[in-house]
């Protein structure tokens, strides 16, 4: 399952996934924005490590 929601490594914090259309023989990367700041606040409140919280913001 290529893609990432929450643990990006490509410098872009949006959610990403690969959509595969086997009938047409097409593969298309998709992206969708989500409320990263809200998720980061929830992670901080849950006591998760700072490095994980920051990864969402910068996408690395």
Helices and strands as residue ranges (DSSP letters): E 3-4, E 15-21, E 26-32, H 36-45, H 50-58
